Amino acid sequence: MNILSHSEENYLKHIYHIAGKERNKVATNSLAERLETKASSITDMLKKLKEKELIEYEKYKGCGLTDLGENIAIQIIRKHRIWETFLVNELNFKWDEVHDIAEQLEHIQSQELIDRIDAFLGFPKFDPHGDPIPNKQGKIEYRELKINLSEAKEDVNYEIVSVNEDSLALLRYLDDNKIGLGSEILILERYDFDNSLKVKIKGKKTINLSEKVTSCIGVRPM
């Protein structure tokens, strides 16, 4: 297959993310919303990807990745997360600074370069935001028992294991409040009015978190 354009690679990656582990069909409108573009432009690209046998697509019925398309999407995600890990661990970037840079670097074609960086980093399984890094064969090791903090129970100690990287404002907010991966968190009270939480971060102050924040934080019981 010829080398794909950056735009084509981005489409495969976003279809993969929207479809989720369940591999649900992805609606054109969902893709347009995520990519912030017109539905007509989405349709044109989906037709191109179908011609290259990277997706299955039928008008009005959504799309899904073929095995080939899924393999390519996973390798793009692998490169993105390895670059994020390299930038944070080796170049001292903050976790809210690396997403846009990794978006550019993920399109580098050299598999040898990515494999060498992966080995240099010690084959990390998770990136700085707690997302799993696919291995060279495309296998993904998901964390067990992970739930969103918004769904967690009161009076149970949890460890923060992932944070949604899409919102830079969220990452900066958590940084400002000294909340990060590995932080131990305890829900003291849930407010029925807006489902916000009063939480205690071990060794730090008590803080109120909105449902918008807690739904973006992945935790597991300790």
Backbone bond lengths (Angstrom), bond angles and torsions (degrees), N, CA, C in turn:
res aa  C-N    CA-C-N  psi(-1)  N-CA   C-N-CA  omega(-1)  CA-C   N-CA-C  phi
1 M - - - 1.465 - - 1.528 110.01 -
2 N 1.351 115.89 141.08 1.447 119.73 176.51 1.525 110.21 -66.20
3 I 1.336 115.53 155.85 1.461 120.04 177.98 1.528 109.16 -61.38
4 L 1.316 115.93 134.43 1.460 121.02 -179.15 1.520 110.39 -80.28
5 S 1.320 116.49 154.37 1.459 121.24 173.83 1.516 109.43 -72.43
6 H 1.322 116.70 161.51 1.462 120.37 176.51 1.523 110.85 -58.12
7 S 1.324 116.06 -39.23 1.455 120.42 -178.87 1.527 110.62 -64.43
8 E 1.323 117.17 -42.39 1.461 120.41 179.10 1.526 110.87 -63.90
9 E 1.323 116.68 -42.08 1.458 120.39 177.65 1.529 110.74 -62.02
10 N 1.328 116.24 -41.51 1.469 119.68 -179.90 1.529 111.38 -63.12
11 Y 1.312 116.95 -39.27 1.464 120.15 178.10 1.523 110.70 -61.54
12 L 1.320 117.11 -46.18 1.467 120.37 -179.81 1.519 110.37 -60.48
13 K 1.327 116.17 -42.88 1.465 120.94 -179.29 1.527 110.75 -62.85
14 H 1.323 116.69 -44.85 1.467 119.48 -176.83 1.529 111.46 -72.00
15 I 1.306 117.72 -35.11 1.467 119.65 174.99 1.527 109.27 -61.24
16 Y 1.319 116.21 -42.41 1.470 121.14 178.87 1.529 110.61 -60.17
17 H 1.328 116.87 -46.85 1.466 120.66 -178.17 1.531 111.67 -64.47
18 I 1.324 117.07 -44.23 1.465 120.17 -177.92 1.527 110.38 -67.20
19 A 1.318 116.96 -39.49 1.465 121.01 -178.19 1.523 111.52 -64.08
20 G 1.344 117.16 -32.21 1.457 120.99 178.48 1.524 112.69 71.54
21 K 1.323 115.33 -178.83 1.468 120.56 -178.90 1.526 111.45 -62.36
22 E 1.338 117.21 -25.22 1.464 120.94 -178.87 1.524 111.78 -77.88
23 R 1.332 117.59 -9.73 1.462 123.36 -179.09 1.533 111.57 56.80
24 N 1.325 115.08 47.12 1.460 120.72 177.87 1.527 110.90 -68.27
25 K 1.314 116.19 154.62 1.460 120.39 173.10 1.533 109.11 -64.24
26 V 1.316 116.39 142.23 1.461 121.39 -177.36 1.527 109.60 -106.33
27 A 1.314 116.10 122.20 1.462 121.16 -179.78 1.522 110.24 -76.10
28 T 1.319 115.23 147.90 1.465 120.49 179.35 1.527 111.23 -58.27
29 N 1.329 117.08 -41.03 1.458 120.76 -178.94 1.533 111.65 -65.14
30 S 1.332 117.31 -35.85 1.464 120.84 177.90 1.520 110.47 -64.46
31 L 1.314 115.76 -40.56 1.467 120.94 179.15 1.525 110.50 -69.32
32 A 1.323 116.76 -39.67 1.463 120.69 179.05 1.524 111.14 -64.05
33 E 1.329 115.53 -39.90 1.464 120.16 178.87 1.527 111.37 -65.74
34 R 1.323 116.42 -42.95 1.469 120.06 -178.50 1.529 111.50 -67.45
35 L 1.333 116.14 -38.49 1.464 120.55 -177.50 1.525 112.42 -90.43
36 E 1.329 115.96 -4.47 1.465 122.09 179.24 1.526 111.25 54.67
37 T 1.330 115.30 51.89 1.462 120.55 179.43 1.529 109.05 -140.82
38 K 1.315 116.28 172.24 1.463 121.56 -176.34 1.529 110.98 -75.66
39 A 1.324 114.70 147.78 1.462 120.21 -179.82 1.523 111.36 -60.87
40 S 1.334 117.12 -33.31 1.470 120.30 -179.67 1.529 110.91 -65.09
41 S 1.315 116.96 -38.17 1.467 120.57 177.25 1.526 110.66 -67.29
42 I 1.338 116.32 -38.15 1.458 121.08 177.42 1.530 109.96 -59.81
43 T 1.322 116.54 -46.12 1.456 121.17 -177.95 1.519 111.37 -60.15
44 D 1.321 117.11 -42.53 1.471 120.79 179.47 1.523 111.11 -60.53
45 M 1.331 116.92 -43.30 1.461 120.22 -179.28 1.529 110.81 -69.06
46 L 1.313 117.66 -39.36 1.461 120.07 -179.79 1.528 110.91 -62.20
47 K 1.310 116.75 -35.84 1.464 119.88 177.09 1.526 110.82 -64.25
48 K 1.330 116.68 -39.88 1.472 120.62 178.60 1.527 111.09 -65.23
49 L 1.333 115.79 -42.87 1.457 119.78 -179.18 1.527 111.33 -67.96
50 K 1.334 116.31 -32.80 1.466 120.06 176.60 1.524 110.20 -66.74
51 E 1.331 116.88 -41.08 1.462 120.91 178.89 1.530 111.46 -61.26
52 K 1.334 116.18 -30.90 1.464 120.87 179.46 1.529 112.01 -88.62
53 E 1.325 115.37 5.74 1.468 122.80 177.68 1.529 112.43 61.05
54 L 1.342 115.00 35.54 1.462 120.95 178.51 1.523 111.97 -99.63
55 I 1.320 116.16 -21.18 1.468 120.19 176.94 1.516 109.89 -138.76
56 E 1.319 114.83 160.02 1.458 122.03 166.98 1.517 106.17 -102.83
57 Y 1.306 116.66 127.94 1.475 119.33 -174.26 1.514 109.98 -145.25
58 E 1.310 114.55 133.60 1.457 122.03 173.88 1.516 107.77 -137.91
59 K 1.304 116.06 128.51 1.459 120.99 -175.77 1.524 111.25 -53.51
60 Y 1.329 115.48 135.03 1.464 125.26 179.99 1.537 113.64 72.99
61 K 1.317 117.46 -2.75 1.463 120.31 -178.74 1.526 112.87 -117.55
62 G 1.325 116.09 4.45 1.454 119.72 176.40 1.515 112.91 82.34
63 C 1.324 115.06 -171.62 1.462 120.38 -176.56 1.520 110.39 -140.05
64 G 1.317 115.09 163.69 1.455 121.90 175.47 1.512 108.81 -151.68
65 L 1.309 117.10 155.77 1.459 121.42 -177.83 1.525 110.99 -77.43
66 T 1.325 115.94 140.41 1.457 119.94 167.09 1.532 107.86 -75.19
67 D 1.321 116.82 173.83 1.463 119.39 177.74 1.522 110.75 -58.76
68 L 1.331 116.33 -41.63 1.468 120.26 178.93 1.517 110.42 -64.23
69 G 1.334 117.02 -46.12 1.461 120.45 -179.97 1.507 112.01 -62.13
70 E 1.331 117.14 -39.27 1.461 120.98 179.49 1.528 111.20 -66.44
71 N 1.323 116.69 -41.37 1.463 119.86 178.56 1.521 111.48 -60.88
72 I 1.328 116.03 -41.58 1.466 119.84 178.82 1.525 110.58 -66.11
73 A 1.332 116.83 -43.61 1.468 120.69 179.73 1.521 111.13 -60.02
74 I 1.325 117.18 -43.36 1.465 120.79 -179.08 1.525 111.08 -64.27
75 Q 1.326 117.30 -37.93 1.463 119.58 179.40 1.534 111.42 -69.68
76 I 1.321 117.34 -33.53 1.474 120.53 175.43 1.525 109.33 -64.84
77 I 1.333 115.97 -45.03 1.467 120.91 178.38 1.525 110.04 -61.97
78 R 1.336 116.74 -41.12 1.466 121.15 177.76 1.534 110.58 -57.29
79 K 1.332 116.05 -48.54 1.461 119.42 -179.99 1.527 111.00 -61.46
80 H 1.329 116.04 -43.70 1.468 120.27 -179.29 1.526 111.00 -57.91
81 R 1.305 117.14 -47.56 1.467 121.01 -174.96 1.522 112.33 -74.73
82 I 1.323 117.43 -31.49 1.469 119.76 174.33 1.526 109.98 -67.06
83 W 1.326 116.85 -42.26 1.462 119.28 178.13 1.526 111.01 -63.65
84 E 1.327 117.94 -41.67 1.466 120.05 177.68 1.528 110.68 -59.39
85 T 1.312 115.98 -43.34 1.464 120.55 -179.54 1.520 110.76 -64.46
86 F 1.311 116.48 -42.29 1.467 120.84 178.34 1.527 111.34 -62.49
87 L 1.310 116.80 -44.61 1.466 121.56 -178.28 1.530 111.75 -63.18
88 V 1.331 116.45 -40.22 1.465 120.25 -179.51 1.521 111.46 -76.53
89 N 1.326 116.95 -48.31 1.465 121.15 -173.27 1.524 113.60 -73.88
90 E 1.343 116.08 -36.81 1.463 119.61 -171.95 1.521 114.30 -107.39
91 L 1.327 118.01 -26.70 1.466 120.63 -177.26 1.524 112.29 -113.46
92 N 1.344 115.90 4.85 1.463 122.06 172.75 1.527 114.77 62.22
93 F 1.323 116.93 29.17 1.454 119.74 170.06 1.525 108.86 -72.15
94 K 1.335 116.81 153.09 1.460 120.83 173.81 1.527 108.96 -82.58
95 W 1.359 115.48 159.84 1.463 118.47 -175.47 1.516 113.38 -67.68
96 D 1.345 118.11 -16.21 1.455 120.40 177.07 1.532 112.32 -91.59
97 E 1.329 117.25 2.58 1.464 120.81 -176.52 1.530 112.86 -107.24
98 V 1.326 117.71 -10.70 1.461 118.81 -165.98 1.533 115.15 -97.48
99 H 1.316 118.21 -19.10 1.462 119.45 -173.10 1.526 112.47 -60.46
100 D 1.322 117.02 -50.13 1.466 120.15 -177.10 1.527 111.64 -65.79
101 I 1.336 116.79 -35.79 1.466 119.43 178.01 1.521 110.10 -67.06
102 A 1.331 116.07 -43.93 1.463 120.45 179.19 1.527 111.38 -64.49
103 E 1.334 117.29 -29.86 1.460 120.94 176.50 1.527 110.65 -60.27
104 Q 1.326 116.72 -32.84 1.458 120.80 178.11 1.532 111.20 -80.40
105 L 1.330 116.07 -43.45 1.456 120.46 -175.28 1.525 113.24 -72.09
106 E 1.324 117.98 -22.63 1.463 120.40 -176.71 1.524 112.75 -65.53
107 H 1.325 117.48 -14.24 1.464 120.77 -178.36 1.525 112.94 -92.64
108 I 1.335 117.65 -1.52 1.464 119.78 174.07 1.522 108.73 -62.78
109 Q 1.331 116.55 132.70 1.462 120.43 -171.20 1.526 114.21 -84.59
110 S 1.310 118.92 -20.08 1.465 121.12 -173.11 1.529 111.81 -66.65
111 Q 1.334 116.07 108.29 1.453 121.10 175.97 1.518 110.91 -69.26
112 E 1.339 115.75 -34.16 1.470 120.56 179.73 1.525 110.50 -61.91
113 L 1.326 116.88 -40.89 1.466 120.64 179.46 1.527 110.32 -61.76
114 I 1.325 117.10 -47.25 1.461 120.65 -178.81 1.526 110.66 -63.53
115 D 1.333 116.58 -42.26 1.468 119.99 -179.96 1.526 111.23 -62.65
116 R 1.317 116.56 -38.05 1.472 120.01 -179.54 1.528 111.34 -71.09
117 I 1.329 116.94 -39.21 1.467 119.29 176.48 1.521 109.91 -65.07
118 D 1.323 117.12 -41.30 1.459 122.13 177.88 1.527 110.30 -57.62
119 A 1.336 116.54 -46.74 1.467 120.91 179.29 1.524 110.89 -66.16
120 F 1.336 117.17 -40.26 1.464 121.78 179.01 1.527 111.13 -60.11
121 L 1.335 116.33 -37.29 1.461 121.43 -179.25 1.536 112.63 -79.97
122 G 1.341 116.32 -7.48 1.459 119.74 -179.54 1.517 113.46 86.75
123 F 1.330 116.64 27.13 1.461 123.39 178.84 1.533 111.98 53.86
124 P 1.331 117.29 59.89 1.479 120.26 -179.39 1.520 110.81 -62.80
125 K 1.330 116.26 146.09 1.460 120.98 -179.90 1.524 112.69 -95.63
126 F 1.342 116.33 -17.69 1.464 119.71 -177.99 1.523 109.64 -138.02
127 D 1.333 116.54 147.05 1.463 121.13 -179.77 1.535 109.99 -87.01
128 P 1.338 118.31 -179.82 1.477 120.59 -175.90 1.522 114.71 -62.27
129 H 1.331 117.82 -15.70 1.464 120.89 178.73 1.527 111.58 -100.54
130 G 1.337 116.16 3.34 1.459 120.39 178.22 1.513 114.44 88.88
131 D 1.329 117.91 5.70 1.464 120.61 179.08 1.525 110.03 -81.32
132 P 1.323 117.82 142.21 1.465 120.58 -178.06 1.527 112.16 -68.81
133 I 1.322 116.26 140.66 1.460 121.99 177.74 1.530 108.45 -98.96
134 P 1.320 118.43 117.47 1.474 119.57 177.22 1.532 109.91 -60.53
135 N 1.343 116.17 144.48 1.459 118.01 176.33 1.527 110.07 -81.77
136 K 1.323 116.45 -176.95 1.464 121.12 -174.82 1.519 111.74 -59.56
137 Q 1.321 116.43 -31.36 1.461 120.94 -179.60 1.530 112.70 -85.56
138 G 1.338 116.87 -1.48 1.461 120.77 177.64 1.509 114.10 90.14
139 K 1.317 117.61 5.89 1.461 120.30 179.05 1.525 109.62 -77.60
140 I 1.330 116.30 137.84 1.459 121.84 -178.37 1.520 109.33 -117.65
141 E 1.316 115.89 126.50 1.466 120.94 179.22 1.522 108.72 -102.05
142 Y 1.322 116.38 102.34 1.462 120.97 -179.76 1.530 110.05 -81.13
143 R 1.318 115.82 149.86 1.459 119.75 175.75 1.521 109.91 -69.69
144 E 1.310 115.69 140.06 1.455 120.31 178.96 1.530 109.94 -83.77
145 L 1.318 115.89 148.25 1.464 123.63 172.17 1.523 114.00 64.94
146 K 1.330 117.81 18.22 1.455 119.47 -179.23 1.523 110.53 -79.87
147 I 1.332 116.41 135.02 1.460 122.40 174.34 1.528 108.06 -134.50
148 N 1.317 116.47 166.48 1.458 119.72 173.76 1.531 109.35 -75.09
149 L 1.311 116.42 144.97 1.459 120.58 178.59 1.521 110.90 -57.12
150 S 1.319 117.50 -31.79 1.465 121.38 179.75 1.529 112.16 -62.52
151 E 1.341 117.17 -21.30 1.462 121.78 -178.51 1.526 112.05 -100.71
152 A 1.329 117.24 -1.56 1.463 121.34 -174.25 1.530 111.65 -74.44
153 K 1.333 114.73 163.02 1.456 121.30 -177.64 1.528 110.99 -95.62
154 E 1.318 114.96 156.25 1.459 120.19 175.64 1.530 110.01 -73.83
155 D 1.335 114.41 155.14 1.465 122.85 174.22 1.532 113.18 60.62
156 V 1.332 116.62 28.65 1.463 122.05 173.48 1.526 107.70 -124.95
157 N 1.316 117.04 132.66 1.460 120.07 177.96 1.531 109.89 -79.44
158 Y 1.329 115.75 129.16 1.454 121.96 178.88 1.526 110.00 -122.16
159 E 1.326 114.64 155.91 1.466 121.16 172.31 1.523 107.96 -109.62
160 I 1.326 116.82 134.27 1.464 120.59 175.52 1.525 108.53 -76.99
161 V 1.342 116.12 123.15 1.463 120.32 -175.85 1.529 113.28 -119.04
162 S 1.326 118.06 -11.68 1.466 119.44 177.34 1.517 110.25 -159.32
163 V 1.324 114.54 154.75 1.459 121.75 177.92 1.520 108.09 -140.50
164 N 1.317 117.02 135.84 1.462 121.20 177.67 1.522 110.05 -61.13
165 E 1.331 115.97 120.35 1.457 119.77 -175.37 1.525 113.69 -85.77
166 D 1.333 117.58 -5.67 1.467 120.06 -174.67 1.518 113.24 -68.84
167 S 1.325 117.68 -24.49 1.459 121.16 -177.52 1.523 110.53 -106.08
168 L 1.320 116.77 106.98 1.469 120.45 178.42 1.524 110.00 -65.93
169 A 1.339 116.37 -34.23 1.463 119.88 179.66 1.522 110.19 -62.70
170 L 1.334 117.06 -39.04 1.458 120.75 178.37 1.529 110.68 -64.15
171 L 1.318 117.47 -46.81 1.470 120.92 -179.37 1.526 110.71 -60.07
172 R 1.320 116.40 -40.68 1.476 119.85 179.27 1.524 111.13 -68.81
173 Y 1.319 115.50 -37.72 1.473 120.13 177.40 1.522 110.25 -61.26
174 L 1.318 116.70 -45.81 1.465 120.20 179.32 1.525 111.01 -65.36
175 D 1.320 116.48 -39.68 1.471 120.27 176.42 1.526 110.88 -59.61
176 D 1.326 115.97 -45.98 1.471 120.42 -178.76 1.526 111.67 -60.45
177 N 1.342 116.30 -29.40 1.461 120.81 -178.68 1.527 112.21 -100.70
178 K 1.351 115.67 14.02 1.472 121.87 176.29 1.531 112.08 56.53
179 I 1.332 115.49 41.28 1.459 122.01 177.51 1.521 108.07 -112.95
180 G 1.330 117.35 126.17 1.454 120.52 -178.57 1.506 111.57 -151.94
181 L 1.335 116.19 -175.93 1.454 120.44 177.17 1.517 109.27 -60.54
182 G 1.315 115.42 137.10 1.459 120.25 -179.04 1.516 113.92 91.05
183 S 1.337 117.15 -12.24 1.463 119.45 178.16 1.531 109.96 -63.71
184 E 1.334 115.68 139.73 1.463 120.78 177.05 1.519 108.16 -94.03
185 I 1.327 116.19 127.54 1.459 120.67 -172.57 1.528 110.37 -130.18
186 L 1.322 115.24 139.71 1.460 122.61 -179.07 1.517 108.83 -127.61
187 I 1.335 117.52 126.84 1.462 121.54 177.47 1.523 108.83 -82.03
188 L 1.314 116.19 119.53 1.465 121.64 179.53 1.519 112.11 -90.39
189 E 1.350 115.36 -36.43 1.471 118.51 -176.34 1.519 109.38 -159.21
190 R 1.331 115.34 143.73 1.463 121.90 174.69 1.525 108.49 -113.97
191 Y 1.333 116.25 128.86 1.455 120.67 -178.25 1.530 109.68 -95.64
192 D 1.314 116.65 117.24 1.466 121.53 -175.97 1.524 112.28 -63.81
193 F 1.317 116.77 -27.83 1.462 120.41 -175.97 1.528 111.94 -56.54
194 D 1.322 117.14 -47.66 1.464 119.93 -177.75 1.535 112.96 -133.80
195 N 1.339 115.67 10.33 1.468 121.83 178.79 1.529 112.68 62.71
196 S 1.328 115.98 22.75 1.462 119.08 174.08 1.531 109.14 -78.01
197 L 1.330 115.49 163.99 1.458 120.46 -175.35 1.524 111.46 -125.05
198 K 1.316 115.60 141.04 1.460 120.78 165.64 1.526 105.72 -95.32
199 V 1.329 116.72 122.36 1.468 119.98 -175.52 1.525 110.20 -128.24
200 K 1.317 114.08 158.54 1.455 121.77 175.14 1.519 107.86 -118.29
201 I 1.327 116.21 121.51 1.457 121.86 174.35 1.522 107.38 -92.42
202 K 1.320 117.34 125.55 1.458 120.78 -175.36 1.523 110.80 -54.39
203 G 1.340 115.09 127.42 1.456 120.89 178.67 1.511 114.08 80.11
204 K 1.341 116.78 2.51 1.456 120.53 -177.58 1.532 109.38 -133.67
205 K 1.312 115.23 -175.82 1.457 120.96 -174.24 1.530 111.47 -76.68
206 T 1.320 114.59 164.44 1.464 121.52 170.64 1.523 108.26 -77.82
207 I 1.339 116.49 142.09 1.458 120.16 -176.73 1.521 109.55 -145.27
208 N 1.333 117.15 149.54 1.462 122.45 174.07 1.527 109.03 -95.25
209 L 1.327 116.50 133.41 1.460 121.41 179.37 1.522 109.36 -122.30
210 S 1.318 116.76 134.41 1.461 121.33 178.85 1.525 110.54 -73.59
211 E 1.334 116.13 162.49 1.462 120.06 177.47 1.525 110.76 -62.99
212 K 1.330 117.48 -31.64 1.457 120.87 178.14 1.524 110.82 -60.20
213 V 1.335 116.00 -37.37 1.467 120.76 178.39 1.523 111.13 -76.38
214 T 1.325 116.68 -48.26 1.470 119.82 -174.13 1.528 112.49 -66.71
215 S 1.337 117.45 -25.73 1.467 120.02 179.09 1.523 111.56 -75.01
216 C 1.331 116.80 -11.11 1.468 121.20 179.90 1.529 112.81 -103.82
217 I 1.321 117.04 3.42 1.456 121.81 -178.67 1.529 109.63 -112.23
218 G 1.329 116.50 122.97 1.459 121.08 177.92 1.533 110.49 -93.59
219 V 1.323 116.96 134.61 1.464 121.37 -178.82 1.533 109.46 -134.72
220 R 1.328 114.64 163.76 1.466 120.48 170.81 1.512 108.11 -141.63
221 P 1.331 117.38 147.41 1.472 119.78 -178.96 1.522 111.33 -64.38
222 M 1.328 114.55 145.63 1.454 119.86 -178.35 1.541 110.00 -93.14
